[in-house]
Amino acid sequence: MRMYDIIEKKRNGEKLSSEEIEFFISGYVSGEIPDYQISALLMAICINGMSDRETLALTLAMAK
């Protein structure tokens, strides 16, 4: 899984899977994913929003 692909998917308005969300949260927390990539993803999320399922997956990944 590549962060670039996750950013591109969300930028295109597609929904992220739970696995993709867990990947970027764990990668960011561990320092493997740089700030600029998370910023790009957050911009795509801000523009396109998140579904209820994505929001739940994000909340669970952050709590984990």
PAVEXTI-449731 format. One record per residue (C-alpha): residue number from 0; chain; x, y, z. Coordinates in steps of 0.02 Angstrom, whole numbers. Example, Ala and Ser with C-alpha at 12.3 -4.5 7.8 and 13.67 -1.06 7.14 Angstrom:
# residues 2
<node><n>0</n><chain>A</chain><x>615</x><y>-225</y><z>390</z></node>
<node><n>1</n><chain>A</chain><x>684</x><y>-53</y><z>357</z></node>
***
This chain:
# residues 64
<node><n>0</n><chain>A</chain><x>0</x><y>0</y><z>0</z></node>
<node><n>1</n><chain>A</chain><x>66</x><y>173</y><z>-45</z></node>
<node><n>2</n><chain>A</chain><x>16</x><y>338</y><z>30</z></node>
<node><n>3</n><chain>A</chain><x>16</x><y>417</y><z>-143</z></node>
<node><n>4</n><chain>A</chain><x>-122</x><y>297</y><z>-198</z></node>
<node><n>5</n><chain>A</chain><x>-227</x><y>336</y><z>-44</z></node>
<node><n>6</n><chain>A</chain><x>-211</x><y>524</y><z>-74</z></node>
<node><n>7</n><chain>A</chain><x>-255</x><y>504</y><z>-257</z></node>
<node><n>8</n><chain>A</chain><x>-406</x><y>395</y><z>-217</z></node>
<node><n>9</n><chain>A</chain><x>-477</x><y>522</y><z>-94</z></node>
<node><n>10</n><chain>A</chain><x>-434</x><y>667</y><z>-210</z></node>
<node><n>11</n><chain>A</chain><x>-540</x><y>582</y><z>-343</z></node>
<node><n>12</n><chain>A</chain><x>-687</x><y>573</y><z>-222</z></node>
<node><n>13</n><chain>A</chain><x>-678</x><y>386</y><z>-190</z></node>
<node><n>14</n><chain>A</chain><x>-708</x><y>306</y><z>-21</z></node>
<node><n>15</n><chain>A</chain><x>-560</x><y>239</y><z>79</z></node>
<node><n>16</n><chain>A</chain><x>-562</x><y>64</y><z>152</z></node>
<node><n>17</n><chain>A</chain><x>-536</x><y>31</y><z>337</z></node>
<node><n>18</n><chain>A</chain><x>-367</x><y>-44</y><z>294</z></node>
<node><n>19</n><chain>A</chain><x>-312</x><y>114</y><z>203</z></node>
<node><n>20</n><chain>A</chain><x>-366</x><y>223</y><z>348</z></node>
<node><n>21</n><chain>A</chain><x>-276</x><y>112</y><z>474</z></node>
<node><n>22</n><chain>A</chain><x>-121</x><y>116</y><z>362</z></node>
<node><n>23</n><chain>A</chain><x>-108</x><y>305</y><z>357</z></node>
<node><n>24</n><chain>A</chain><x>-147</x><y>328</y><z>542</z></node>
<node><n>25</n><chain>A</chain><x>-20</x><y>199</y><z>600</z></node>
<node><n>26</n><chain>A</chain><x>109</x><y>260</y><z>473</z></node>
<node><n>27</n><chain>A</chain><x>90</x><y>440</y><z>529</z></node>
<node><n>28</n><chain>A</chain><x>98</x><y>399</y><z>714</z></node>
<node><n>29</n><chain>A</chain><x>254</x><y>293</y><z>689</z></node>
<node><n>30</n><chain>A</chain><x>338</x><y>431</y><z>588</z></node>
<node><n>31</n><chain>A</chain><x>345</x><y>332</y><z>426</z></node>
<node><n>32</n><chain>A</chain><x>227</x><y>450</y><z>334</z></node>
<node><n>33</n><chain>A</chain><x>284</x><y>632</y><z>325</z></node>
<node><n>34</n><chain>A</chain><x>179</x><y>783</y><z>370</z></node>
<node><n>35</n><chain>A</chain><x>163</x><y>843</y><z>190</z></node>
<node><n>36</n><chain>A</chain><x>78</x><y>681</y><z>136</z></node>
<node><n>37</n><chain>A</chain><x>-45</x><y>687</y><z>280</z></node>
<node><n>38</n><chain>A</chain><x>-78</x><y>870</y><z>239</z></node>
<node><n>39</n><chain>A</chain><x>-120</x><y>823</y><z>60</z></node>
<node><n>40</n><chain>A</chain><x>-237</x><y>686</y><z>118</z></node>
<node><n>41</n><chain>A</chain><x>-322</x><y>801</y><z>243</z></node>
<node><n>42</n><chain>A</chain><x>-348</x><y>931</y><z>105</z></node>
<node><n>43</n><chain>A</chain><x>-430</x><y>797</y><z>-4</z></node>
<node><n>44</n><chain>A</chain><x>-539</x><y>744</y><z>143</z></node>
<node><n>45</n><chain>A</chain><x>-586</x><y>924</y><z>179</z></node>
<node><n>46</n><chain>A</chain><x>-639</x><y>951</y><z>-3</z></node>
<node><n>47</n><chain>A</chain><x>-727</x><y>783</y><z>-30</z></node>
<node><n>48</n><chain>A</chain><x>-785</x><y>739</y><z>146</z></node>
<node><n>49</n><chain>A</chain><x>-794</x><y>568</y><z>226</z></node>
<node><n>50</n><chain>A</chain><x>-934</x><y>441</y><z>233</z></node>
<node><n>51</n><chain>A</chain><x>-1002</x><y>381</y><z>399</z></node>
<node><n>52</n><chain>A</chain><x>-906</x><y>217</y><z>374</z></node>
<node><n>53</n><chain>A</chain><x>-743</x><y>311</y><z>342</z></node>
<node><n>54</n><chain>A</chain><x>-771</x><y>421</y><z>494</z></node>
<node><n>55</n><chain>A</chain><x>-801</x><y>267</y><z>602</z></node>
<node><n>56</n><chain>A</chain><x>-643</x><y>183</y><z>534</z></node>
<node><n>57</n><chain>A</chain><x>-542</x><y>341</y><z>567</z></node>
<node><n>58</n><chain>A</chain><x>-608</x><y>356</y><z>744</z></node>
<node><n>59</n><chain>A</chain><x>-568</x><y>174</y><z>782</z></node>
<node><n>60</n><chain>A</chain><x>-394</x><y>187</y><z>706</z></node>
<node><n>61</n><chain>A</chain><x>-356</x><y>342</y><z>808</z></node>
<node><n>62</n><chain>A</chain><x>-419</x><y>259</y><z>968</z></node>
<node><n>63</n><chain>A</chain><x>-311</x><y>107</y><z>933</z></node>
***
